[in-house]
Amino acid sequence: MLILGSGSFTHNLRAAFGLMRGGGAAETELPATAPFLAWIEEKVAAGDVSALLAYREGAPHMRENHPTDEHFLPFFVALGAGTPGQAGERWHHSTDYGLAMDAYAFA
């Protein structure tokens, strides 16, 4: 069985549109994005679901990366479909005008 969650892994459209209007490079990573992505990757690799579920309190720069929750919540559908207690793995990382396009796999 394959369950696929799709979308930008970060979702600060105001910053993305600012980069587009300002002539920024498509590969630009926003300063708040790298620490957030590193935190997610670390917690996924450790299978630390409790920390991930407390993302609003624990993830660095959460509000800058996800001003509202609805674009981050699909991540938990994929996470929940995996085997409980088993670590996930980041399969892909890229950016598109400051929006991270990370992809994770959960067995």
C-alpha positions in Angstrom: 0.0 0.0 0.0 1.2 3.5 -0.8 -0.2 6.6 0.8 1.1 9.8 -0.7 0.9 13.3 0.8 1.6 16.1 -1.6 2.4 19.8 -1.4 5.0 22.3 -0.3 6.7 21.2 2.9 6.8 24.9 4.0 4.1 27.3 3.1 5.0 30.9 3.6 3.4 32.3 0.4 4.0 35.9 1.4 7.8 35.3 1.5 7.6 33.3 -1.7 5.7 35.9 -3.6 8.1 38.5 -2.3 11.0 36.5 -3.8 9.2 36.2 -7.1 8.4 39.9 -7.3 11.9 40.9 -6.2 13.6 38.7 -8.8 15.0 36.2 -6.3 16.3 32.9 -7.5 13.9 29.9 -7.5 16.4 27.9 -5.4 16.5 30.5 -2.6 16.1 29.1 0.9 14.6 31.4 3.4 16.6 31.9 6.7 13.9 30.4 8.8 13.5 27.4 6.6 16.7 25.5 7.2 16.4 25.2 11.1 12.7 24.1 10.7 13.6 21.4 8.1 16.5 20.2 10.1 14.3 19.8 13.2 11.6 17.9 11.2 14.2 15.6 9.6 15.8 14.9 13.0 12.5 14.1 14.7 11.3 11.9 11.7 14.6 10.0 11.7 14.4 9.4 15.4 10.7 8.3 15.2 9.9 11.0 17.7 6.2 11.3 17.0 5.5 13.1 20.4 7.8 15.9 19.4 6.4 16.1 15.9 2.8 16.3 17.3 4.0 19.2 19.5 5.4 21.0 16.5 3.8 24.4 17.4 5.8 24.5 20.6 9.0 22.7 19.5 9.7 23.3 15.8 11.9 26.3 15.3 10.4 29.1 13.1 7.1 27.2 12.8 5.0 30.3 12.3 7.3 31.6 9.6 7.1 28.3 7.7 3.4 27.6 8.3 1.5 30.7 9.3 -1.6 28.5 9.5 -1.8 24.8 10.3 -3.8 23.4 7.4 -0.9 23.1 5.0 1.2 21.2 7.5 -1.4 18.8 8.8 -1.3 16.4 5.7 2.2 15.5 6.8 0.6 13.7 9.8 -1.6 11.6 7.5 1.6 10.1 5.9 3.3 9.9 9.3 0.3 8.1 10.8 0.1 5.6 8.0 3.6 4.4 8.8 4.5 1.7 11.3 4.2 3.0 14.8 7.6 3.7 16.4 9.5 3.2 13.2 11.6 6.0 11.9 10.9 7.8 8.6 13.3 9.0 6.0 13.6 12.1 3.9 13.8 11.1 0.3 13.9 14.5 -1.3 14.8 18.1 -0.6 14.6 21.1 -2.9 13.3 24.7 -2.7 11.1 26.7 -5.0 11.1 30.4 -4.2 11.7 29.7 -0.6 9.1 26.9 -0.3 10.6 23.6 0.7 9.6 20.6 -1.4 10.8 17.9 0.9 9.4 14.4 0.6 9.3 11.7 3.4 8.8 8.0 3.4 7.3 6.1 6.3 7.4 2.2 6.2 
